[in-house]
Amino acid sequence: MNAPRGGTSQAADGEDTAVGVAGERGHGRRQRVAKWISGWGNTQVGVLAVIDLLFALVLSFSSPVFLTSANLLAVGVAMAGNVLASMGQTLVLLTGGFDLALGSSYGLAGVITAHALLRGVPLWPSVVLGLLSGVLIGWVNGLIVTKLEINPFIATLGTMTVGRGAINILTRGYSISGLPESFMKLVHTRVLGLPPSFVFMLLAFVLTDLLLRYWRPARQIYYLGGSPDYARLIGINVDRTCILAYVISGAFGALGGLLFTARTGAASQQAGIGLEMMALVAPFLGGVGFGGEGSALGAFLGAILIALVVNAIQLLGIAVLWQNVVIGLFLIGAALVGVTRVRRASRR
């Protein structure tokens, strides 16, 4: 007996439907992948990643020393302080402010720790004192900005000046040397074959990235930077979130200063001068803007580009005096890119 023709037709229709659904799902997945790839390529972060790779490639052909493990580790150690400061600066920038006191947090932490060590305070309490000095500066910055409602530029410029003055008073214009060997071993004992400064740099980046992705108080920074009024409306404690950003920034700055002091074996009154500018350039290059836009990855890639340029100046025998000129041009260029991006977004 022949099967009913209607049943055959229904089976065929079912097969066609299944194939169609599977095709749509596959097409949807391809679209999502293509959108992710094109989106990555169109963002400032994606462009910066390509620039970093191209610059490293050119530098590897220009100098045979560049790709040696010794040079790459030296670059990583040298950029550690800037990466730490840039991660802190990124958090503050996302709130709509910025931290000009990072350099003072960096320098003061080393000086306070050195003074404590030379006066017989045990190693770890001395280190904690140095870190707390950065936390205190960040806390004061946050209070001034939120409670007194003073512009972040004026507020952090003031604490930067006070901090730098404290450094000069404590050092009397000279570097503090003769630090105990136990302190310097903190950065000379390798972790998995890597210098501790390099490890702390990577940890700071990963921690900041994870905080901004998954930790609710840190994620709220984006709302705060986008619109403080809206943030308050949806129940976010704006003052607490802002203070938290400044405290983390100060702590990262202080940690960078401690690593630098331990690596050089002396607390210098010059430590951290100009760091606040470097810590602004890196996030700006990576697409971090004032108020709720940007990522830790962008700031990290910006810091890598700065480190590559500084290394190129050293390897190619270019006068070091050109370094500040190049960094200044980067800052101007990053600002122009940011302004252009905002204008394009406003026209849409």
N, C-alpha and C positions, 0 to 999 in steps of 0.2 A: 504494500500500500504506500502510495506516495505521501510524503509529508505535506501538510497544508502549506500553501505558498505564503500565506500571511505570516506563519511562524518563521519561515526563512527570512522574510523581509524584516521582521522585528529583530532577529538575531544580528542581521547585517547592520541594522540601524544602531543596535547596542554597541557593536564593535566599532563602528564609525565614531560614535559618541565617546567611547573610551579612548580611542586614538586621538580624537580632537582634544579631550581634556588633558591627556598626557602631553600633547603638542603644546597646548596653551601653557601648561606648567613649565615645560622646558623653555618655551619662549620667554615666560616671565622670569625664570631664573637667569637666562642670558641677558635679559634687559636689566635686571638688578645688578649683575656683575659689570655689564658695560657702563651702567650709570655710576657705579662705585669707582670704576677705573677712570672714567671721564671726569667725575667730580674731583677725584684726587689730583688729576692732572691740571684742573682749572683752579685749584686753590693755591694760595700763596705758599702754603706749606709744601705742596707737591713741587711747585716751581723751585723753591729753595732747596729741596732735597736733590733735585737734578743739578742745580748750580753747585752744591757741595760736592757731588760726585764728579762733575766736570772739572771743577777747580782742583780736586785731589788728583784726577787723572793727568791734567796738565802739569801739575807740580811734580808728579812722579816721573814724568819725562824730563822735566827741567833740572831735577836734582836727584841723583842716585841715592842720596841719603834719606830721602823722604819716607820711603816704604820700609826702612829698617825698623825692627822692633824697638830699638832704643829710642829712635826719634818719635815714633808713634806714641810710645808710653810717655815720653817727655811732653809731647803736645797734650796728652790727656791730663797729666799732672798739672801742667801750667794753666789749663782751662778750667780746672776744678773749681777754683774760687769764683770765676765768672759764672759758671753753670749754677752753682749754689745760689749766688746772688740773683741770677736771672730767674730762677724758679720762684724765689721770694717776691721779686719784682713783678712777675707774671700774676701772682695772686692779688697783689695790690692794684695793679693796672686793671684787672678785671672788675674791681670794685668801683672803678672810676677815679682812683687816686694814683699816686706814685710815691716812691720812697727814695728820697735823696740822702737819707741817713745811713744807707747800706754800707758805704765806705767807712763811716765812723764806727758802726757796729763791728765791722771786720777788724779794724785797727785796735779798737778798745778791748776787744775780747783777748787778743794776744798780749796786750800790755798788762791787763789785770791778772791774767793767768801767770805771766812771767813774774810779776811782783809777788803773787801768792807763793809761787814755788821757791823764790829766793828768800822768802821769810819763813820757810819751813813748813808751809801748809802741804799736806800729802797730795799726791798726784791727782787723784780723781776729784777730790773737793776743789782743787785749783781749776781743773778743767770745767767743772760745773759752774764755778764762779764766772768764768769767762763766757760760757754759754748764757748764763742768766743775765749778764750785762746786755747781750743782744736782745734777749726777751724783754728786758726792762725798757730798752730804747723803743722797741716795737710797740709795747703796751702804752708807753707815753705818747707815741705818735698817734696810735689809735684813739686814745682818750681826747687828745687835742683836736683831732679831726672830727670826731663824733659828738663829744659833749660840748666843746667850745665852738664847734662849727667853723673852725679856721681852715682856710684853703690848704689842701695837702702840700702844695708847693711851699707855702710860707711855713707851715708847721714842720715839715721834714727838713727844710733848709735851716730852721732854727735849731732843731735837735742835732743836725749834722755839724753845725758850728760849735754847739756846746760839747758834743762828743769829741770833735777834733781838738778843741781847747783842753779838754780833760786829758787827752793823749799827750799833748805837749807838756802839760803840767807834770804828769806822772813820769814822763821820760826825760824832762828837762832838755829836750832837743836832741837827745842821744839815743842810740839803740841799746836795748837791755840784753846783754849776752850772758854767757855762763850758766845757761839753763841745764838742769840735770839730764843725764843720759836717758833716764826712764821716760821722760817726756818726749824726747826726740825719737825714741824707738817706736812711738805710736804710729809714725808715718814711714818708718824704715823697715818694719816687719811686714813682709808681703802676705797678702791674702789670696790663696789660689794662684800664686805667681804674679799678682797684680799689686801695684802700690796702693796703700790705703786711700790716698787722695782720689785716685781713679775710682775705687770702689764706692767711696762716699758720694762722688759725683753721680755715678750711675744710680745709686740708691735714692738720691735726692730727686732725680728726674723721674724715676719709676714711681716713687711715693707721691710726688706732686700730681703726676698723671692719674694715678689710681684715686687719689683724693678727689680730684675734679670730676672723675667719672662716676665714682660709687659712694663717696662719703657725703651724706646729705648736707651737713653744714658747709662743706666746701662747694658743693654744687650750687648752693644758694647764692654764692658769690656772683654767678652769672645773672641772676635776677636782680641782685643789688646794683650791679654795674649797668644793666639795661635800663632800669627805672626804679630808683629807691622808693618812690611813692607806691608803685605797683607791688614792690616787694613787701612793704608794710601792709598793704591791703590784703595780701594773701597769707599774712601771719608770720612773716619772716622777721626775726629780731635783727634789724639792720645794724644797729650799733655793735652788737656782739659779733656779728659776722665780719664787719669791717675791722674791728679790733683784732679778731682772730687772724685775719690776713696780714696785718702789720706785725703781729707777734711772730708768726711763722717766718715772715720776711727777715725780721731782726735775728731770729734764731739761726736761719740759714747763713746770714751774713757773718754772725759770730763763729759758726762752725768753720766757714771758709778761712776766717782769720786765725783760728787755732791750728788748722792744718798748715797754713803758710808759716806760722811762727815755729811750729815743730819741725817743718822741713828745712827752714833756714837756720834754725838754732838761735834766733834772736827776735825780740819784739821791737820792730822798727816804728819810729814816729811817722814814717812815710807810708806805712802799710795801709792799703785801701784807698789811697788818694786816686781819684778818677774812676774807681770801681762803679760808683753809682751811674756814671755815663755809659760804661760798658754794659751794665746790667739793664739799661734802657734800650740800647741798640739791639741787643740779641732778641728780646721779645718783639720789638717793632719789626725787625727783619722777618720774623716768623709769623707775622700777621696778628699779633696780640695788640688790640687797640684799647683806648680808654673806654671802659664800660661794657663788660659782658661779651667780649668777642676775642677768641683766640684759644690756644691750647699750650700745654707744657711741651708737647712735641715741637711746635713751631719755635718756641724760645730755645729749646735744646739745639735744633738745627741752626738757628741764628748764632748761637755760641760756637758751634762747630765752624761755621764760616769765618767768624772773627779769629778763631784759633788758627785756622788754615792760612789766613792772610798774614797773621803775625809770624807764623812759622816760615812762610814764603819770604817775608822780609829778611828774616834771619838767614835762611839757607842761600838766598840769592845775593847776599852781601849788600842789600839796600840799607841806606842809613836809617837807623831806628827812629830818628826824628820824624820820619814820614808816617810812623804808625798812627799817631793821633790825627794826622790829616786824613788818612784813609778811614779811620773809625768815624770821624766827623762827617765825611762824605756818605758813609753808610747810613748814618743817622738821618741825614737830609733825604737821601734816596728812599729810605724806609718810610719816612714821614710823608713824602710825596705819593708813594704807592698807597699808603693808608688813606690819604685825603681823596685820591682818585677812586678808590674802592667805595668809600662812603658816598661820593657824588653819584657814582653809577647806581648804587643801591637806592638812593633817594629818587632817581629818575624812573625807576621801575614801577 
